[in-house]
Amino acid sequence: MCISVQYTPRDQLEEPWDAERQLITLPSELHEDFALRALRAVLHQLDIPQAESGARCWCGEPIGLLPRIPQQRRSEQVIHLGA
Ligand SMILES: [Zn+2]
């Protein structure tokens, strides 16, 4: 299973790496370059070798950074429901 990326507002982010789902969660406040840098930092901590640019899965496939707006909307709805 390849590594995928999702975004969560920083105050709801508890654990950036979910080993069971092979899922890296980044703060949704981060913009493109900063999100990529944060992603590379997590991958580095997981001992996954990285090329000079971009981000790579342990299998060598590039990891894409997806648009983050739908995730944010879903989180906001959860907050409203819980209130
Ligand atoms: Zn992979």
PDB file of the backbone (N, CA, C, O) and the ligand in Angstrom, with CONECT records:
HET     ZN  A 101       1
ATOM      1  N   MET A   1       0.854  -1.208   0.000  1.00  0.00           N
ATOM      2  CA  MET A   1       0.000   0.000   0.000  1.00  0.00           C
ATOM      3  C   MET A   1       0.880   1.246   0.000  1.00  0.00           C
ATOM      4  O   MET A   1       1.831   1.347   0.776  1.00  0.00           O
ATOM      5  N   CYS A   2       0.556   2.184  -0.872  1.00  0.00           N
ATOM      6  CA  CYS A   2       1.360   3.392  -0.978  1.00  0.00           C
ATOM      7  C   CYS A   2       0.945   4.425   0.074  1.00  0.00           C
ATOM      8  O   CYS A   2      -0.170   4.412   0.596  1.00  0.00           O
ATOM      9  N   ILE A   3       1.884   5.306   0.355  1.00  0.00           N
ATOM     10  CA  ILE A   3       1.637   6.378   1.318  1.00  0.00           C
ATOM     11  C   ILE A   3       0.749   7.439   0.677  1.00  0.00           C
ATOM     12  O   ILE A   3       0.975   7.830  -0.469  1.00  0.00           O
ATOM     13  N   SER A   4      -0.249   7.902   1.405  1.00  0.00           N
ATOM     14  CA  SER A   4      -1.062   9.009   0.915  1.00  0.00           C
ATOM     15  C   SER A   4      -1.034  10.147   1.938  1.00  0.00           C
ATOM     16  O   SER A   4      -0.560   9.989   3.063  1.00  0.00           O
ATOM     17  N   VAL A   5      -1.553  11.290   1.510  1.00  0.00           N
ATOM     18  CA  VAL A   5      -1.464  12.507   2.312  1.00  0.00           C
ATOM     19  C   VAL A   5      -2.855  13.090   2.501  1.00  0.00           C
ATOM     20  O   VAL A   5      -3.651  13.127   1.563  1.00  0.00           O
ATOM     21  N   GLN A   6      -3.148  13.544   3.714  1.00  0.00           N
ATOM     22  CA  GLN A   6      -4.374  14.305   3.933  1.00  0.00           C
ATOM     23  C   GLN A   6      -4.034  15.545   4.768  1.00  0.00           C
ATOM     24  O   GLN A   6      -2.952  15.646   5.345  1.00  0.00           O
ATOM     25  N   TYR A   7      -4.970  16.470   4.818  1.00  0.00           N
ATOM     26  CA  TYR A   7      -4.775  17.712   5.572  1.00  0.00           C
ATOM     27  C   TYR A   7      -5.799  17.824   6.689  1.00  0.00           C
ATOM     28  O   TYR A   7      -6.961  17.452   6.528  1.00  0.00           O
ATOM     29  N   THR A   8      -5.349  18.342   7.817  1.00  0.00           N
ATOM     30  CA  THR A   8      -6.223  18.576   8.959  1.00  0.00           C
ATOM     31  C   THR A   8      -5.799  19.899   9.593  1.00  0.00           C
ATOM     32  O   THR A   8      -4.605  20.193   9.649  1.00  0.00           O
ATOM     33  N   PRO A   9      -6.751  20.704  10.073  1.00  0.00           N
ATOM     34  CA  PRO A   9      -6.354  21.934  10.782  1.00  0.00           C
ATOM     35  C   PRO A   9      -5.370  21.608  11.898  1.00  0.00           C
ATOM     36  O   PRO A   9      -5.507  20.597  12.586  1.00  0.00           O
ATOM     37  N   ARG A  10      -4.381  22.473  12.068  1.00  0.00           N
ATOM     38  CA  ARG A  10      -3.265  22.202  12.968  1.00  0.00           C
ATOM     39  C   ARG A  10      -3.739  21.839  14.386  1.00  0.00           C
ATOM     40  O   ARG A  10      -3.151  20.966  15.023  1.00  0.00           O
ATOM     41  N   ASP A  11      -4.784  22.494  14.880  1.00  0.00           N
ATOM     42  CA  ASP A  11      -5.208  22.244  16.262  1.00  0.00           C
ATOM     43  C   ASP A  11      -5.907  20.889  16.421  1.00  0.00           C
ATOM     44  O   ASP A  11      -6.157  20.445  17.542  1.00  0.00           O
ATOM     45  N   GLN A  12      -6.221  20.231  15.293  1.00  0.00           N
ATOM     46  CA  GLN A  12      -6.824  18.891  15.385  1.00  0.00           C
ATOM     47  C   GLN A  12      -5.837  17.791  15.031  1.00  0.00           C
ATOM     48  O   GLN A  12      -6.172  16.607  15.067  1.00  0.00           O
ATOM     49  N   LEU A  13      -4.606  18.194  14.686  1.00  0.00           N
ATOM     50  CA  LEU A  13      -3.619  17.219  14.240  1.00  0.00           C
ATOM     51  C   LEU A  13      -2.919  16.630  15.464  1.00  0.00           C
ATOM     52  O   LEU A  13      -2.255  17.344  16.215  1.00  0.00           O
ATOM     53  N   GLU A  14      -3.074  15.334  15.651  1.00  0.00           N
ATOM     54  CA  GLU A  14      -2.434  14.689  16.794  1.00  0.00           C
ATOM     55  C   GLU A  14      -1.193  13.910  16.384  1.00  0.00           C
ATOM     56  O   GLU A  14      -0.142  14.031  17.013  1.00  0.00           O
ATOM     57  N   GLU A  15      -1.313  13.124  15.346  1.00  0.00           N
ATOM     58  CA  GLU A  15      -0.215  12.248  14.932  1.00  0.00           C
ATOM     59  C   GLU A  15      -0.051  12.355  13.420  1.00  0.00           C
ATOM     60  O   GLU A  15      -0.959  11.977  12.680  1.00  0.00           O
ATOM     61  N   PRO A  16       1.111  12.872  12.935  1.00  0.00           N
ATOM     62  CA  PRO A  16       1.270  13.049  11.485  1.00  0.00           C
ATOM     63  C   PRO A  16       1.377  11.736  10.721  1.00  0.00           C
ATOM     64  O   PRO A  16       1.129  11.715   9.515  1.00  0.00           O
ATOM     65  N   TRP A  17       1.737  10.643  11.384  1.00  0.00           N
ATOM     66  CA  TRP A  17       1.949   9.386  10.664  1.00  0.00           C
ATOM     67  C   TRP A  17       1.014   8.306  11.194  1.00  0.00           C
ATOM     68  O   TRP A  17       1.054   7.966  12.377  1.00  0.00           O
ATOM     69  N   ASP A  18       0.176   7.772  10.318  1.00  0.00           N
ATOM     70  CA  ASP A  18      -0.704   6.666  10.658  1.00  0.00           C
ATOM     71  C   ASP A  18      -0.168   5.421   9.947  1.00  0.00           C
ATOM     72  O   ASP A  18      -0.392   5.237   8.751  1.00  0.00           O
ATOM     73  N   ALA A  19       0.542   4.571  10.693  1.00  0.00           N
ATOM     74  CA  ALA A  19       1.212   3.419  10.081  1.00  0.00           C
ATOM     75  C   ALA A  19       0.207   2.406   9.540  1.00  0.00           C
ATOM     76  O   ALA A  19       0.478   1.750   8.534  1.00  0.00           O
ATOM     77  N   GLU A  20      -0.935   2.271  10.184  1.00  0.00           N
ATOM     78  CA  GLU A  20      -1.926   1.288   9.758  1.00  0.00           C
ATOM     79  C   GLU A  20      -2.488   1.640   8.382  1.00  0.00           C
ATOM     80  O   GLU A  20      -2.675   0.768   7.533  1.00  0.00           O
ATOM     81  N   ARG A  21      -2.753   2.924   8.179  1.00  0.00           N
ATOM     82  CA  ARG A  21      -3.347   3.359   6.908  1.00  0.00           C
ATOM     83  C   ARG A  21      -2.304   3.908   5.943  1.00  0.00           C
ATOM     84  O   ARG A  21      -2.654   4.328   4.840  1.00  0.00           O
ATOM     85  N   GLN A  22      -1.006   3.914   6.342  1.00  0.00           N
ATOM     86  CA  GLN A  22       0.055   4.492   5.505  1.00  0.00           C
ATOM     87  C   GLN A  22      -0.324   5.914   5.098  1.00  0.00           C
ATOM     88  O   GLN A  22      -0.252   6.282   3.926  1.00  0.00           O
ATOM     89  N   LEU A  23      -0.726   6.700   6.089  1.00  0.00           N
ATOM     90  CA  LEU A  23      -1.297   8.009   5.817  1.00  0.00           C
ATOM     91  C   LEU A  23      -0.541   9.077   6.599  1.00  0.00           C
ATOM     92  O   LEU A  23      -0.367   8.979   7.813  1.00  0.00           O
ATOM     93  N   ILE A  24      -0.097  10.096   5.873  1.00  0.00           N
ATOM     94  CA  ILE A  24       0.572  11.227   6.508  1.00  0.00           C
ATOM     95  C   ILE A  24      -0.407  12.392   6.560  1.00  0.00           C
ATOM     96  O   ILE A  24      -0.998  12.751   5.542  1.00  0.00           O
ATOM     97  N   THR A  25      -0.584  12.985   7.740  1.00  0.00           N
ATOM     98  CA  THR A  25      -1.485  14.125   7.892  1.00  0.00           C
ATOM     99  C   THR A  25      -0.657  15.385   8.094  1.00  0.00           C
ATOM    100  O   THR A  25       0.209  15.441   8.967  1.00  0.00           O
ATOM    101  N   LEU A  26      -0.938  16.399   7.271  1.00  0.00           N
ATOM    102  CA  LEU A  26      -0.238  17.682   7.358  1.00  0.00           C
ATOM    103  C   LEU A  26      -1.214  18.754   7.806  1.00  0.00           C
ATOM    104  O   LEU A  26      -2.411  18.657   7.535  1.00  0.00           O
ATOM    105  N   PRO A  27      -0.709  19.790   8.500  1.00  0.00           N
ATOM    106  CA  PRO A  27      -1.594  20.898   8.875  1.00  0.00           C
ATOM    107  C   PRO A  27      -2.118  21.608   7.633  1.00  0.00           C
ATOM    108  O   PRO A  27      -1.343  21.935   6.734  1.00  0.00           O
ATOM    109  N   SER A  28      -3.427  21.850   7.574  1.00  0.00           N
ATOM    110  CA  SER A  28      -4.020  22.465   6.384  1.00  0.00           C
ATOM    111  C   SER A  28      -3.597  23.915   6.229  1.00  0.00           C
ATOM    112  O   SER A  28      -3.802  24.502   5.167  1.00  0.00           O
ATOM    113  N   GLU A  29      -3.004  24.513   7.276  1.00  0.00           N
ATOM    114  CA  GLU A  29      -2.519  25.888   7.180  1.00  0.00           C
ATOM    115  C   GLU A  29      -1.301  26.010   6.271  1.00  0.00           C
ATOM    116  O   GLU A  29      -1.000  27.098   5.779  1.00  0.00           O
ATOM    117  N   LEU A  30      -0.596  24.899   6.045  1.00  0.00           N
ATOM    118  CA  LEU A  30       0.639  24.957   5.267  1.00  0.00           C
ATOM    119  C   LEU A  30       0.337  25.091   3.775  1.00  0.00           C
ATOM    120  O   LEU A  30      -0.527  24.400   3.236  1.00  0.00           O
ATOM    121  N   HIS A  31       1.078  26.008   3.112  1.00  0.00           N
ATOM    122  CA  HIS A  31       0.933  26.166   1.679  1.00  0.00           C
ATOM    123  C   HIS A  31       1.989  25.342   0.950  1.00  0.00           C
ATOM    124  O   HIS A  31       2.899  24.783   1.561  1.00  0.00           O
ATOM    125  N   GLU A  32       1.843  25.282  -0.371  1.00  0.00           N
ATOM    126  CA  GLU A  32       2.527  24.300  -1.198  1.00  0.00           C
ATOM    127  C   GLU A  32       3.961  23.955  -0.791  1.00  0.00           C
ATOM    128  O   GLU A  32       4.249  22.810  -0.443  1.00  0.00           O
ATOM    129  N   ASP A  33       4.867  24.952  -0.834  1.00  0.00           N
ATOM    130  CA  ASP A  33       6.266  24.648  -0.541  1.00  0.00           C
ATOM    131  C   ASP A  33       6.449  24.173   0.884  1.00  0.00           C
ATOM    132  O   ASP A  33       7.233  23.261   1.147  1.00  0.00           O
ATOM    133  N   PHE A  34       5.723  24.795   1.808  1.00  0.00           N
ATOM    134  CA  PHE A  34       5.853  24.435   3.212  1.00  0.00           C
ATOM    135  C   PHE A  34       5.241  23.065   3.474  1.00  0.00           C
ATOM    136  O   PHE A  34       5.758  22.292   4.281  1.00  0.00           O
ATOM    137  N   ALA A  35       4.143  22.768   2.792  1.00  0.00           N
ATOM    138  CA  ALA A  35       3.525  21.455   2.932  1.00  0.00           C
ATOM    139  C   ALA A  35       4.485  20.378   2.425  1.00  0.00           C
ATOM    140  O   ALA A  35       4.626  19.320   3.039  1.00  0.00           O
ATOM    141  N   LEU A  36       5.138  20.659   1.305  1.00  0.00           N
ATOM    142  CA  LEU A  36       6.091  19.697   0.744  1.00  0.00           C
ATOM    143  C   LEU A  36       7.258  19.497   1.701  1.00  0.00           C
ATOM    144  O   LEU A  36       7.726  18.376   1.900  1.00  0.00           O
ATOM    145  N   ARG A  37       7.725  20.600   2.295  1.00  0.00           N
ATOM    146  CA  ARG A  37       8.846  20.494   3.233  1.00  0.00           C
ATOM    147  C   ARG A  37       8.449  19.668   4.461  1.00  0.00           C
ATOM    148  O   ARG A  37       9.218  18.833   4.935  1.00  0.00           O
ATOM    149  N   ALA A  38       7.242  19.913   4.963  1.00  0.00           N
ATOM    150  CA  ALA A  38       6.767  19.156   6.125  1.00  0.00           C
ATOM    151  C   ALA A  38       6.615  17.680   5.771  1.00  0.00           C
ATOM    152  O   ALA A  38       6.948  16.803   6.568  1.00  0.00           O
ATOM    153  N   LEU A  39       6.110  17.416   4.571  1.00  0.00           N
ATOM    154  CA  LEU A  39       5.940  16.032   4.115  1.00  0.00           C
ATOM    155  C   LEU A  39       7.292  15.331   4.036  1.00  0.00           C
ATOM    156  O   LEU A  39       7.437  14.190   4.475  1.00  0.00           O
ATOM    157  N   ARG A  40       8.283  16.025   3.473  1.00  0.00           N
ATOM    158  CA  ARG A  40       9.620  15.443   3.362  1.00  0.00           C
ATOM    159  C   ARG A  40      10.221  15.187   4.744  1.00  0.00           C
ATOM    160  O   ARG A  40      10.928  14.199   4.947  1.00  0.00           O
ATOM    161  N   ALA A  41       9.940  16.070   5.679  1.00  0.00           N
ATOM    162  CA  ALA A  41      10.453  15.887   7.041  1.00  0.00           C
ATOM    163  C   ALA A  41       9.877  14.621   7.674  1.00  0.00           C
ATOM    164  O   ALA A  41      10.594  13.870   8.335  1.00  0.00           O
ATOM    165  N   VAL A  42       8.574  14.389   7.467  1.00  0.00           N
ATOM    166  CA  VAL A  42       7.947  13.178   8.019  1.00  0.00           C
ATOM    167  C   VAL A  42       8.540  11.942   7.351  1.00  0.00           C
ATOM    168  O   VAL A  42       8.853  10.959   8.023  1.00  0.00           O
ATOM    169  N   LEU A  43       8.695  11.991   6.028  1.00  0.00           N
ATOM    170  CA  LEU A  43       9.249  10.847   5.296  1.00  0.00           C
ATOM    171  C   LEU A  43      10.680  10.557   5.745  1.00  0.00           C
ATOM    172  O   LEU A  43      11.095   9.402   5.838  1.00  0.00           O
ATOM    173  N   HIS A  44      11.422  11.624   6.021  1.00  0.00           N
ATOM    174  CA  HIS A  44      12.793  11.458   6.498  1.00  0.00           C
ATOM    175  C   HIS A  44      12.805  10.745   7.852  1.00  0.00           C
ATOM    176  O   HIS A  44      13.640   9.874   8.097  1.00  0.00           O
ATOM    177  N   GLN A  45      11.871  11.123   8.725  1.00  0.00           N
ATOM    178  CA  GLN A  45      11.770  10.479  10.034  1.00  0.00           C
ATOM    179  C   GLN A  45      11.422   9.001   9.896  1.00  0.00           C
ATOM    180  O   GLN A  45      11.785   8.190  10.747  1.00  0.00           O
ATOM    181  N   LEU A  46      10.719   8.657   8.825  1.00  0.00           N
ATOM    182  CA  LEU A  46      10.348   7.263   8.586  1.00  0.00           C
ATOM    183  C   LEU A  46      11.467   6.496   7.876  1.00  0.00           C
ATOM    184  O   LEU A  46      11.303   5.328   7.526  1.00  0.00           O
ATOM    185  N   ASP A  47      12.616   7.172   7.667  1.00  0.00           N
ATOM    186  CA  ASP A  47      13.766   6.558   6.991  1.00  0.00           C
ATOM    187  C   ASP A  47      13.455   6.159   5.554  1.00  0.00           C
ATOM    188  O   ASP A  47      13.943   5.141   5.063  1.00  0.00           O
ATOM    189  N   ILE A  48      12.641   6.965   4.886  1.00  0.00           N
ATOM    190  CA  ILE A  48      12.365   6.740   3.466  1.00  0.00           C
ATOM    191  C   ILE A  48      13.247   7.705   2.679  1.00  0.00           C
ATOM    192  O   ILE A  48      13.101   8.921   2.808  1.00  0.00           O
ATOM    193  N   PRO A  49      14.169   7.173   1.859  1.00  0.00           N
ATOM    194  CA  PRO A  49      15.106   8.052   1.141  1.00  0.00           C
ATOM    195  C   PRO A  49      14.373   8.984   0.178  1.00  0.00           C
ATOM    196  O   PRO A  49      13.479   8.561  -0.555  1.00  0.00           O
ATOM    197  N   GLN A  50      14.767  10.264   0.191  1.00  0.00           N
ATOM    198  CA  GLN A  50      14.117  11.278  -0.640  1.00  0.00           C
ATOM    199  C   GLN A  50      15.079  11.817  -1.686  1.00  0.00           C
ATOM    200  O   GLN A  50      16.272  11.976  -1.428  1.00  0.00           O
ATOM    201  N   ALA A  51      14.542  12.098  -2.878  1.00  0.00           N
ATOM    202  CA  ALA A  51      15.332  12.753  -3.912  1.00  0.00           C
ATOM    203  C   ALA A  51      15.497  14.226  -3.537  1.00  0.00           C
ATOM    204  O   ALA A  51      15.011  14.670  -2.497  1.00  0.00           O
ATOM    205  N   GLU A  52      16.193  14.979  -4.402  1.00  0.00           N
ATOM    206  CA  GLU A  52      16.466  16.381  -4.064  1.00  0.00           C
ATOM    207  C   GLU A  52      15.208  17.227  -4.058  1.00  0.00           C
ATOM    208  O   GLU A  52      15.128  18.212  -3.325  1.00  0.00           O
ATOM    209  N   SER A  53      14.226  16.855  -4.863  1.00  0.00           N
ATOM    210  CA  SER A  53      12.971  17.606  -4.864  1.00  0.00           C
ATOM    211  C   SER A  53      11.793  16.639  -4.862  1.00  0.00           C
ATOM    212  O   SER A  53      11.950  15.454  -5.154  1.00  0.00           O
ATOM    213  N   GLY A  54      10.625  17.149  -4.535  1.00  0.00           N
ATOM    214  CA  GLY A  54       9.433  16.306  -4.493  1.00  0.00           C
ATOM    215  C   GLY A  54       9.437  15.426  -3.253  1.00  0.00           C
ATOM    216  O   GLY A  54      10.285  15.573  -2.373  1.00  0.00           O
ATOM    217  N   ALA A  55       8.479  14.512  -3.197  1.00  0.00           N
ATOM    218  CA  ALA A  55       8.377  13.590  -2.077  1.00  0.00           C
ATOM    219  C   ALA A  55       8.126  12.206  -2.638  1.00  0.00           C
ATOM    220  O   ALA A  55       7.366  12.040  -3.592  1.00  0.00           O
ATOM    221  N   ARG A  56       8.773  11.205  -2.038  1.00  0.00           N
ATOM    222  CA  ARG A  56       8.642   9.850  -2.563  1.00  0.00           C
ATOM    223  C   ARG A  56       8.169   8.857  -1.512  1.00  0.00           C
ATOM    224  O   ARG A  56       8.562   8.905  -0.347  1.00  0.00           O
ATOM    225  N   CYS A  57       7.314   7.963  -1.970  1.00  0.00           N
ATOM    226  CA  CYS A  57       6.870   6.820  -1.184  1.00  0.00           C
ATOM    227  C   CYS A  57       8.053   5.872  -0.981  1.00  0.00           C
ATOM    228  O   CYS A  57       9.058   5.991  -1.682  1.00  0.00           O
ATOM    229  N   TRP A  58       7.952   4.946  -0.047  1.00  0.00           N
ATOM    230  CA  TRP A  58       9.008   3.947   0.155  1.00  0.00           C
ATOM    231  C   TRP A  58       9.237   3.103  -1.090  1.00  0.00           C
ATOM    232  O   TRP A  58      10.325   2.551  -1.255  1.00  0.00           O
ATOM    233  N   CYS A  59       8.228   2.981  -1.987  1.00  0.00           N
ATOM    234  CA  CYS A  59       8.376   2.177  -3.201  1.00  0.00           C
ATOM    235  C   CYS A  59       9.003   2.978  -4.334  1.00  0.00           C
ATOM    236  O   CYS A  59       9.288   2.415  -5.391  1.00  0.00           O
ATOM    237  N   GLY A  60       9.228   4.284  -4.143  1.00  0.00           N
ATOM    238  CA  GLY A  60       9.849   5.102  -5.174  1.00  0.00           C
ATOM    239  C   GLY A  60       8.873   5.944  -5.968  1.00  0.00           C
ATOM    240  O   GLY A  60       9.287   6.802  -6.747  1.00  0.00           O
ATOM    241  N   GLU A  61       7.573   5.712  -5.781  1.00  0.00           N
ATOM    242  CA  GLU A  61       6.558   6.510  -6.475  1.00  0.00           C
ATOM    243  C   GLU A  61       6.497   7.912  -5.885  1.00  0.00           C
ATOM    244  O   GLU A  61       6.605   8.073  -4.669  1.00  0.00           O
ATOM    245  N   PRO A  62       6.323   8.945  -6.737  1.00  0.00           N
ATOM    246  CA  PRO A  62       6.132  10.297  -6.191  1.00  0.00           C
ATOM    247  C   PRO A  62       4.802  10.401  -5.450  1.00  0.00           C
ATOM    248  O   PRO A  62       3.798   9.829  -5.873  1.00  0.00           O
ATOM    249  N   ILE A  63       4.809  11.137  -4.343  1.00  0.00           N
ATOM    250  CA  ILE A  63       3.586  11.361  -3.573  1.00  0.00           C
ATOM    251  C   ILE A  63       3.036  12.722  -3.956  1.00  0.00           C
ATOM    252  O   ILE A  63       3.726  13.734  -3.835  1.00  0.00           O
ATOM    253  N   GLY A  64       1.793  12.746  -4.418  1.00  0.00           N
ATOM    254  CA  GLY A  64       1.177  13.998  -4.827  1.00  0.00           C
ATOM    255  C   GLY A  64       0.563  14.719  -3.644  1.00  0.00           C
ATOM    256  O   GLY A  64       0.042  14.088  -2.724  1.00  0.00           O
ATOM    257  N   LEU A  65       0.626  16.038  -3.669  1.00  0.00           N
ATOM    258  CA  LEU A  65      -0.044  16.849  -2.658  1.00  0.00           C
ATOM    259  C   LEU A  65      -1.392  17.283  -3.215  1.00  0.00           C
ATOM    260  O   LEU A  65      -1.453  18.042  -4.182  1.00  0.00           O
ATOM    261  N   LEU A  66      -2.460  16.807  -2.611  1.00  0.00           N
ATOM    262  CA  LEU A  66      -3.800  17.057  -3.124  1.00  0.00           C
ATOM    263  C   LEU A  66      -4.347  18.385  -2.615  1.00  0.00           C
ATOM    264  O   LEU A  66      -3.900  18.895  -1.587  1.00  0.00           O
ATOM    265  N   PRO A  67      -5.322  18.948  -3.342  1.00  0.00           N
ATOM    266  CA  PRO A  67      -5.998  20.140  -2.815  1.00  0.00           C
ATOM    267  C   PRO A  67      -6.635  19.817  -1.467  1.00  0.00           C
ATOM    268  O   PRO A  67      -7.106  18.702  -1.244  1.00  0.00           O
ATOM    269  N   ARG A  68      -6.646  20.798  -0.577  1.00  0.00           N
ATOM    270  CA  ARG A  68      -7.012  20.482   0.804  1.00  0.00           C
ATOM    271  C   ARG A  68      -8.366  21.017   1.224  1.00  0.00           C
ATOM    272  O   ARG A  68      -8.765  20.824   2.372  1.00  0.00           O
ATOM    273  N   ILE A  69      -9.091  21.690   0.326  1.00  0.00           N
ATOM    274  CA  ILE A  69     -10.324  22.369   0.727  1.00  0.00           C
ATOM    275  C   ILE A  69     -11.421  21.410   1.221  1.00  0.00           C
ATOM    276  O   ILE A  69     -12.060  21.704   2.232  1.00  0.00           O
ATOM    277  N   PRO A  70     -11.663  20.273   0.542  1.00  0.00           N
ATOM    278  CA  PRO A  70     -12.730  19.377   1.019  1.00  0.00           C
ATOM    279  C   PRO A  70     -12.496  18.873   2.446  1.00  0.00           C
ATOM    280  O   PRO A  70     -13.444  18.751   3.223  1.00  0.00           O
ATOM    281  N   GLN A  71     -11.241  18.581   2.793  1.00  0.00           N
ATOM    282  CA  GLN A  71     -10.920  18.132   4.147  1.00  0.00           C
ATOM    283  C   GLN A  71     -11.310  19.181   5.175  1.00  0.00           C
ATOM    284  O   GLN A  71     -11.891  18.861   6.211  1.00  0.00           O
ATOM    285  N   GLN A  72     -10.984  20.450   4.881  1.00  0.00           N
ATOM    286  CA  GLN A  72     -11.290  21.530   5.814  1.00  0.00           C
ATOM    287  C   GLN A  72     -12.792  21.641   6.040  1.00  0.00           C
ATOM    288  O   GLN A  72     -13.256  21.791   7.170  1.00  0.00           O
ATOM    289  N   ARG A  73     -13.553  21.564   4.928  1.00  0.00           N
ATOM    290  CA  ARG A  73     -15.006  21.692   5.051  1.00  0.00           C
ATOM    291  C   ARG A  73     -15.566  20.591   5.942  1.00  0.00           C
ATOM    292  O   ARG A  73     -16.428  20.836   6.786  1.00  0.00           O
ATOM    293  N   ARG A  74     -15.059  19.361   5.741  1.00  0.00           N
ATOM    294  CA  ARG A  74     -15.566  18.251   6.520  1.00  0.00           C
ATOM    295  C   ARG A  74     -15.275  18.479   8.015  1.00  0.00           C
ATOM    296  O   ARG A  74     -16.125  18.211   8.864  1.00  0.00           O
ATOM    297  N   SER A  75     -14.088  18.967   8.321  1.00  0.00           N
ATOM    298  CA  SER A  75     -13.720  19.193   9.717  1.00  0.00           C
ATOM    299  C   SER A  75     -14.610  20.251  10.356  1.00  0.00           C
ATOM    300  O   SER A  75     -15.014  20.123  11.512  1.00  0.00           O
ATOM    301  N   GLU A  76     -14.911  21.305   9.585  1.00  0.00           N
ATOM    302  CA  GLU A  76     -15.777  22.350  10.129  1.00  0.00           C
ATOM    303  C   GLU A  76     -17.153  21.806  10.462  1.00  0.00           C
ATOM    304  O   GLU A  76     -17.745  22.167  11.479  1.00  0.00           O
ATOM    305  N   GLN A  77     -17.666  20.922   9.588  1.00  0.00           N
ATOM    306  CA  GLN A  77     -18.975  20.319   9.844  1.00  0.00           C
ATOM    307  C   GLN A  77     -18.960  19.506  11.138  1.00  0.00           C
ATOM    308  O   GLN A  77     -19.920  19.542  11.908  1.00  0.00           O
ATOM    309  N   VAL A  78     -17.883  18.783  11.374  1.00  0.00           N
ATOM    310  CA  VAL A  78     -17.772  17.983  12.587  1.00  0.00           C
ATOM    311  C   VAL A  78     -17.845  18.885  13.814  1.00  0.00           C
ATOM    312  O   VAL A  78     -18.497  18.553  14.804  1.00  0.00           O
ATOM    313  N   ILE A  79     -17.170  20.030  13.738  1.00  0.00           N
ATOM    314  CA  ILE A  79     -17.177  20.966  14.861  1.00  0.00           C
ATOM    315  C   ILE A  79     -18.612  21.436  15.141  1.00  0.00           C
ATOM    316  O   ILE A  79     -19.037  21.493  16.295  1.00  0.00           O
ATOM    317  N   HIS A  80     -19.360  21.774  14.067  1.00  0.00           N
ATOM    318  CA  HIS A  80     -20.728  22.269  14.255  1.00  0.00           C
ATOM    319  C   HIS A  80     -21.630  21.192  14.862  1.00  0.00           C
ATOM    320  O   HIS A  80     -22.449  21.467  15.739  1.00  0.00           O
ATOM    321  N   LEU A  81     -21.458  19.953  14.371  1.00  0.00           N
ATOM    322  CA  LEU A  81     -22.280  18.852  14.874  1.00  0.00           C
ATOM    323  C   LEU A  81     -22.008  18.593  16.362  1.00  0.00           C
ATOM    324  O   LEU A  81     -22.916  18.277  17.130  1.00  0.00           O
ATOM    325  N   GLY A  82     -20.742  18.736  16.743  1.00  0.00           N
ATOM    326  CA  GLY A  82     -20.370  18.449  18.124  1.00  0.00           C
ATOM    327  C   GLY A  82     -20.816  19.533  19.097  1.00  0.00           C
ATOM    328  O   GLY A  82     -20.916  19.288  20.299  1.00  0.00           O
ATOM    329  N   ALA A  83     -21.084  20.731  18.581  1.00  0.00           N
ATOM    330  CA  ALA A  83     -21.387  21.862  19.476  1.00  0.00           C
ATOM    331  C   ALA A  83     -22.809  21.781  20.022  1.00  0.00           C
ATOM    332  O   ALA A  83     -23.226  22.650  20.787  1.00  0.00           O
TER     333      ALA A  83
HETATM  334 ZN    ZN A 101       4.307   3.415  -2.855  1.00  0.00          ZN2+
END
